[in-house]
């Protein structure tokens, strides 16, 4: 499973590198455990109470606010609306059948290459990879830099 992360939060980067890098990079965000052979039907659900604990936090108040008279209670109508319109309700996994897709274009992630100080490629494994992978290879080279693959084509001599 992958999600978008800001590379500068995970790697040492100069200010120039932070500005030149993509704001977010797809990186491994977890994993999925399960089997498509095992499913639960609606009739097999287990009721569970939904309760809230209400706390008021105001660190700038001259004196702490009094505790609320009663905790918040989510009405059944609002719960049903949240269930239908929230992330879980809109998930593709909730649909009985997936609508057919007719793609008209293909979007691919940007590919990057790590270069040495004299503009040589750090290694074949550092060519055409994600920004994070190229950045790691460039940092191992200590003086390396990262460029997008289309910029690399401009550096290569024409024959």
Secondary structure as UniProt FT lines:
FT   STRAND          2..5
FT   HELIX           7..9
FT   HELIX           15..20
FT   STRAND          25..28
FT   TURN            36..37
FT   HELIX           42..44
FT   TURN            59..60
FT   HELIX           76..85
FT   HELIX           87..90
FT   HELIX           92..94
FT   STRAND          112..115
FT   TURN            117..118
FT   HELIX           124..126
FT   STRAND          127..129
FT   HELIX           131..140
FT   STRAND          145..148
FT   HELIX           149..155
//
